[in-house]
Amino acid sequence: MEFRPCTGKCTDEGTSCEGCGRSHEEIAEMKPLISNLVAFAEKMGYDNVEEYANSVAGSIKYKMSEGH
C-alpha cells in the first residue's frame, strides 16, 4: 500500500476520502499519533519544528528499513 498525503479536499462519505484516497479508518488512526507528536514538541518547547519533524520522519524510515 502506498501512503497518500492529505490534499485538503477531505470527504467523509463512503469508506475512503475522495481527496487523498485513504480509508477513513487510516485517517482516524493517524490523528492521535500526529496529535501526540505535536503535544510532545510543544511540551519540549521546540523552536525548530521543521528539524523535529524531519528527525521523526528519519526515525520512521530507519525503523521501517530494519530487517528488510
Secondary structure, DSSP 8 states (H G I E B T S, - for coil): -------S----SSSB-TTT--BHHHHHHHHHHHHHHHHHHHHHT-S-HHHHHHHHHHHHHHHHHTT-
